[in-house]
């Protein structure tokens, strides 16, 4: 209802009903209009109303009488000192068109999702993610203010002061709580390592209301193991089994050197113990570098240097004493090992027994994005190419040693999303399509 003293609305021909304190019938007769039986009253009063403009602050919803209400239960009172965190799907209180905050562009959300998966794509079990469960899916909310015509539903967006009219494009957004996600430190999984060491901590991103949702994929791969390969029909002095590498407690993408002994009974952690690499009478164990292992004074053998890639196994090959040896190494142009050496043994004049293993190892390295090149050092011998050459020689004092050298392929990768062949980089996924084990280290 409009004030009867409002001169803009109450013109000379319109008298506000409540303007006069004493309202009485006057002594003037009603005037005839010239139409039969029709007269114009001598006294006419007007009650003029205008539509309310209701304030809209999504964090402080109110009813038509400006009383705080619960956005999901509009008839329920709300503590005025307790702001709410609205959702885009919440209905706008008092909106005559029953629209939501999202439809009016008054509430936006940005969600960050962190998925923890194994290298094969399966999800990490829930019970292993207890410490990070609150950060796996996090949503930040942004709001802005407006006022709504209670009759027409027309929306007027407001500036930061909540009073000055603005355009929808210029109306500012305000974080309901914060505009920055929390940092999330790595989750250590026993017997697994992160493929991307940069994900040991996911730094909290600062976002704006209209930013896209954020998705992280944290990929774990099973650690390698020390694998004593006991010859068939031969009994070691102590039992032998595969021993997984131990996680590095401060680096989720690395492992620590395994101790030379391990408990055989979990109820007796301090003993008795058996060597990780046992002794086998009449045999000598060789490590991935093709060198014989060093005896451990406490029994068994000293564990060799673990591979740079913590997901790569350390096979221990036992060779019968006195046998001829053929050792094939696989290195890059800098001499770094790319795979465990193939250690073959046999009698003089007999054919190599592990030629298929050499071929399989070469193919695996090629599939990782490498290509074969000439050996770097003059004293490095190429692996034989003919069956006649793949024979154990008669020199019992010198091993037959071969080297296969590789270098990483250089592939042009489109960086523009509109360029054909572009692949969006994601942790745990190959940079080059089909390269499932590339030298980029993402999935080795």
C-alpha positions in Angstrom: 0.0 0.0 0.0 1.3 3.4 -1.0 1.5 6.4 1.4 -1.5 8.7 0.7 0.8 11.7 0.8 2.8 10.3 -2.2 2.2 13.1 -4.7 3.5 11.1 -7.6 0.7 8.5 -7.3 -2.0 10.5 -5.6 -2.8 13.2 -8.2 -5.5 15.9 -7.8 -8.2 13.6 -8.9 -7.2 10.8 -6.6 -7.7 11.2 -2.9 -5.9 8.8 -0.6 -8.5 7.0 1.6 -6.4 7.4 4.7 -5.4 11.0 4.1 -8.3 12.4 6.2 -8.4 11.6 9.8 -12.2 12.1 10.1 -14.0 10.4 7.3 -17.7 11.5 7.0 -20.3 11.7 4.3 -20.3 15.1 2.8 -23.4 17.2 2.0 -22.9 17.2 -1.7 -25.4 15.3 -3.8 -24.1 12.7 -6.2 -23.9 14.0 -9.7 -25.9 12.5 -12.6 -23.8 11.2 -15.5 -26.5 11.7 -18.1 -27.1 8.0 -18.2 -30.4 6.6 -16.9 -30.0 5.6 -13.3 -26.3 6.3 -13.1 -24.6 8.9 -10.8 -21.0 9.7 -9.9 -20.3 9.7 -6.2 -19.2 13.0 -4.8 -16.7 11.3 -2.6 -14.1 8.9 -4.2 -11.0 7.6 -2.5 -8.2 5.5 -3.8 -6.0 2.8 -2.2 -3.0 2.3 -4.3 -0.6 -0.6 -3.8 2.8 -1.6 -5.3 4.6 -5.0 -5.4 7.1 -5.8 -2.7 10.7 -6.3 -3.7 11.9 -9.1 -1.5 15.7 -9.4 -0.6 17.4 -12.6 -1.7 20.6 -13.6 0.2 21.1 -17.4 -0.3 23.1 -17.7 2.9 20.4 -15.9 4.9 17.0 -16.9 3.5 13.9 -15.1 4.9 10.1 -15.4 4.6 7.9 -12.6 3.2 8.0 -10.9 6.6 11.8 -11.0 6.7 12.0 -13.7 9.3 14.9 -16.2 8.9 13.9 -19.6 7.4 15.4 -22.9 6.6 15.9 -23.2 2.8 14.9 -26.8 2.6 12.0 -26.3 5.0 10.7 -22.8 4.5 8.2 -23.0 7.3 10.9 -23.9 9.8 12.5 -21.0 11.7 16.3 -20.5 11.5 18.8 -19.0 13.9 19.6 -15.6 12.3 23.2 -15.8 13.5 23.7 -19.1 11.6 24.3 -18.7 7.9 23.4 -21.7 5.7 25.3 -23.2 2.8 22.7 -23.3 0.0 22.6 -25.6 -3.0 21.8 -24.6 -6.6 18.7 -26.9 -6.4 17.3 -25.2 -3.3 14.1 -23.2 -4.0 14.3 -19.4 -3.6 12.0 -18.4 -0.7 9.1 -16.2 -1.7 9.8 -16.5 -5.4 6.3 -16.3 -7.1 7.7 -18.5 -9.9 9.1 -21.2 -7.6 12.5 -21.2 -9.2 15.8 -22.4 -7.7 18.9 -20.5 -6.9 20.7 -22.3 -9.7 18.0 -21.2 -12.2 18.5 -17.6 -11.2 22.3 -17.8 -11.2 22.5 -17.0 -7.5 24.4 -20.1 -6.3 27.3 -21.9 -8.0 29.3 -24.9 -6.9 32.8 -26.1 -7.8 33.5 -29.7 -6.9 36.9 -31.4 -6.6 37.0 -35.2 -6.8 40.0 -37.4 -6.0 39.8 -41.0 -7.3 42.2 -43.5 -5.9 42.7 -46.4 -8.3 45.1 -49.2 -9.1 47.0 -49.4 -12.4 44.4 -51.8 -13.8 41.7 -49.2 -13.2 40.0 -50.9 -10.2 39.2 -48.7 -7.3 41.3 -48.8 -4.1 39.3 -50.4 -1.3 37.3 -48.1 1.0 38.9 -49.4 4.2 42.3 -48.3 2.9 41.1 -44.7 2.4 39.8 -43.9 5.8 42.2 -41.0 6.4 41.3 -39.2 3.2 37.6 -39.9 3.0 36.6 -36.3 3.9 38.6 -34.9 1.0 37.8 -37.4 -1.7 34.8 -35.3 -2.9 34.7 -31.7 -1.7 32.4 -28.9 -2.9 32.9 -25.1 -2.5 29.8 -22.9 -2.8 29.6 -19.3 -4.1 26.6 -17.0 -3.8 25.4 -13.5 -4.8 22.6 -11.3 -3.8 19.5 -10.0 -5.5 15.9 -8.9 -5.0 12.7 -10.3 -6.5 9.5 -8.6 -7.3 6.9 -10.5 -5.2 4.3 -10.2 -8.0 6.1 -10.5 -11.3 9.1 -12.4 -10.2 11.5 -10.0 -11.9 15.0 -10.3 -10.5 17.3 -7.4 -9.8 20.9 -8.4 -9.2 22.8 -6.5 -6.6 26.3 -5.2 -6.1 28.6 -6.3 -3.2 26.8 -3.9 -0.8 23.6 -5.8 -1.3 21.7 -2.5 -2.2 23.0 -1.1 -5.4 21.4 -2.6 -8.5 23.8 -4.4 -10.9 23.6 -6.6 -14.0 23.7 -10.4 -13.8 27.0 -10.4 -15.5 28.6 -7.9 -13.1 27.0 -9.0 -9.8 29.9 -10.3 -7.7 30.2 -13.8 -6.2 31.1 -14.4 -2.6 32.4 -17.7 -1.2 30.0 -19.3 1.3 33.0 -20.5 3.3 36.2 -20.4 1.3 37.4 -20.3 -2.3 40.4 -22.7 -1.7 40.4 -26.5 -1.4 42.5 -28.1 1.3 45.9 -29.7 0.6 45.7 -33.5 0.6 48.8 -35.5 1.5 49.4 -38.9 0.1 47.8 -42.1 1.4 50.4 -44.8 1.9 49.3 -48.2 0.6 51.3 -51.2 1.8 53.0 -53.0 -1.2 51.9 -50.3 -3.6 53.5 -47.1 -4.9 52.3 -43.9 -6.6 53.0 -43.9 -10.3 53.2 -40.1 -10.2 55.5 -38.8 -7.4 54.0 -35.3 -7.8 50.8 -36.6 -6.4 52.3 -37.2 -3.0 50.6 -34.0 -2.1 47.7 -32.5 -4.0 47.9 -28.8 -3.5 44.6 -27.1 -2.7 43.4 -25.1 -5.7 42.0 -21.6 -5.5 38.8 -21.4 -7.6 36.2 -18.9 -8.8 32.4 -19.5 -8.9 32.3 -20.2 -12.6 35.3 -22.6 -12.7 34.8 -26.1 -13.9 34.9 -29.1 -11.6 38.3 -30.5 -10.8 39.2 -34.2 -11.0 42.3 -36.0 -9.9 43.2 -39.6 -10.4 45.7 -41.0 -8.0 47.1 -44.2 -9.4 48.9 -46.9 -7.4 50.9 -49.9 -8.8 52.0 -53.0 -7.0 55.7 -52.9 -5.8 58.1 -55.4 -7.2 59.5 -58.3 -5.3 62.7 -60.1 -4.8 62.1 -63.4 -6.5 64.6 -66.3 -5.9 64.3 -68.7 -8.8 65.2 -72.0 -7.3 66.1 -74.7 -9.9 63.5 -77.5 -10.1 64.4 -80.5 -8.0 66.9 -78.5 -5.9 66.3 -77.8 -2.2 67.8 -74.6 -0.7 69.3 -74.7 2.8 66.4 -72.5 4.0 62.9 -71.9 2.6 62.5 -69.4 -0.2 59.6 -67.2 -1.2 59.0 -63.9 -3.0 59.6 -60.8 -0.8 57.8 -57.5 -1.8 59.8 -54.3 -1.4 59.1 -52.2 1.6 57.3 -48.9 1.2 59.3 -45.8 1.8 57.4 -44.1 4.7 58.3 -40.6 3.5 58.0 -41.1 -0.3 54.9 -42.8 -1.6 56.4 -43.3 -5.0 59.5 -45.2 -3.7 60.6 -48.2 -1.7 63.5 -48.9 0.7 66.1 -51.5 0.4 64.8 -54.7 2.0 66.7 -56.1 5.0 68.7 -59.2 4.4 66.6 -61.3 6.8 62.9 -61.6 7.5 60.8 -63.2 10.2 59.3 -66.6 9.5 56.8 -66.3 12.4 54.9 -63.1 13.0 54.6 -64.0 16.7 58.4 -63.9 16.9 59.4 -60.7 15.1 62.9 -60.9 16.4 63.6 -64.4 15.4 64.1 -67.0 14.2 64.8 -65.6 10.7 65.5 -66.9 7.3 67.5 -65.2 4.5 65.5 -63.4 1.8 67.9 -65.0 -0.7 68.8 -68.5 0.5 71.8 -70.6 -0.2 71.5 -73.5 -2.6 74.3 -76.1 -2.4 76.2 -76.3 -5.7 74.7 -73.1 -7.2 75.6 -69.4 -7.3 72.8 -66.8 -7.4 73.0 -63.9 -9.9 71.2 -60.6 -9.6 69.5 -58.5 -12.3 72.8 -56.8 -13.3 74.2 -60.2 -14.3 76.7 -60.3 -11.4 77.0 -63.0 -8.7 75.6 -62.0 -5.3 77.8 -61.4 -2.2 77.5 -63.9 0.7 75.9 -62.5 3.8 77.8 -63.4 7.0 74.5 -64.1 8.8 73.4 -66.6 6.1 72.1 -66.3 2.6 73.2 -63.5 0.3 73.2 -59.7 0.4 70.3 -58.2 -1.6 71.5 -56.6 -4.8 70.6 -53.0 -5.7 66.9 -52.7 -6.4 65.8 -51.4 -9.8 65.1 -47.7 -10.3 61.5 -48.6 -11.1 60.0 -49.8 -7.8 57.4 -51.8 -9.6 60.0 -53.9 -11.4 60.9 -57.3 -9.8 64.4 -58.4 -8.8 64.8 -61.9 -10.1 67.5 -64.0 -8.6 68.8 -66.7 -10.9 70.7 -69.7 -9.5 73.4 -71.0 -11.8 75.0 -74.4 -11.3 78.6 -74.1 -10.4 80.9 -74.8 -13.4 78.2 -74.1 -16.0 78.9 -71.8 -18.9 77.1 -68.4 -18.6 75.5 -66.1 -21.2 74.3 -62.8 -19.7 72.3 -60.3 -21.7 71.9 -56.8 -20.4 69.2 -54.2 -21.5 70.3 -50.6 -21.1 69.6 -47.1 -22.3 72.2 -44.9 -24.0 73.4 -43.7 -20.6 73.9 -47.2 -19.3 70.9 -47.3 -17.1 69.2 -50.7 -16.8 65.8 -51.0 -18.4 65.0 -54.6 -17.4 66.7 -57.4 -15.4 69.4 -59.2 -17.3 68.7 -62.6 -18.7 71.1 -65.0 -17.1 71.4 -68.2 -19.1 73.5 -71.3 -18.3 74.4 -74.5 -19.9 77.1 -76.9 -21.1 79.8 -76.1 -23.7 78.4 -76.4 -27.2 74.7 -76.5 -26.3 72.2 -73.9 -27.4 71.1 -71.0 -25.3 68.0 -71.9 -23.3 66.6 -68.4 -22.7 66.6 -66.9 -26.2 62.8 -66.5 -26.0 63.2 -64.6 -22.7 65.6 -62.2 -24.4 63.2 -61.6 -27.3 60.3 -61.1 -24.9 62.2 -58.6 -22.9 63.2 -56.6 -26.0 59.6 -56.5 -27.2 58.4 -55.2 -23.8 60.9 -52.4 -23.8 60.0 -51.5 -27.4 56.3 -51.3 -26.3 57.3 -48.9 -23.6 58.2 -46.3 -26.2 61.9 -47.1 -26.8 63.7 -48.1 -29.9 66.8 -50.2 -30.4 70.1 -48.5 -31.2 73.7 -49.5 -31.6 75.7 -50.2 -28.5 77.5 -47.1 -27.1 80.7 -48.8 -25.9 83.1 -50.6 -28.3 83.5 -53.5 -25.8 79.8 -54.2 -25.7 78.8 -57.2 -27.8 75.5 -57.4 -29.7 73.2 -60.2 -28.8 73.6 -63.0 -31.5 71.2 -62.9 -34.4 71.5 -66.4 -35.7 70.9 -69.8 -34.1 74.5 -70.9 -34.9 75.8 -68.0 -32.7 73.4 -68.7 -29.8 75.6 -71.4 -28.3 77.6 -71.7 -25.1 81.4 -71.4 -25.8 84.3 -73.3 -24.3 85.8 -70.5 -22.2 85.1 -71.5 -18.6 86.9 -68.4 -17.2 84.9 -65.8 -19.0 81.2 -65.3 -19.3 79.5 -64.6 -22.6 78.1 -61.1 -22.1 75.8 -59.3 -24.5 74.2 -55.8 -24.5 71.0 -54.5 -26.1 70.9 -50.7 -26.1 67.8 -48.6 -26.5 66.8 -44.9 -26.6 63.5 -43.2 -25.9 61.5 -42.4 -29.0 60.7 -38.7 -29.5 57.1 -38.3 -30.6 55.4 -35.1 -31.5 52.4 -34.8 -29.2 49.7 -32.2 -30.0 49.2 -29.7 -27.2 46.2 -27.9 -28.7 42.9 -29.7 -27.9 41.6 -28.9 -31.3 44.4 -30.6 -33.1 43.7 -34.1 -34.4 45.4 -36.7 -32.2 45.4 -34.6 -29.1 45.1 -36.6 -25.8 44.3 -34.9 -22.6 47.1 -35.8 -20.1 46.0 -37.7 -17.1 48.1 -39.3 -14.3 48.5 -43.0 -14.8 47.6 -42.9 -18.5 50.1 -43.0 -21.4 51.1 -39.8 -23.0 51.1 -41.5 -26.4 48.0 -43.6 -27.2 49.0 -47.3 -27.0 52.2 -46.6 -25.1 51.3 -48.4 -21.9 54.7 -48.3 -20.4 56.4 -45.2 -21.7 59.7 -43.7 -20.5 57.7 -40.8 -19.2 57.4 -42.9 -16.0 53.6 -42.6 -15.8 52.9 -46.3 -16.1 56.2 -48.2 -15.8 
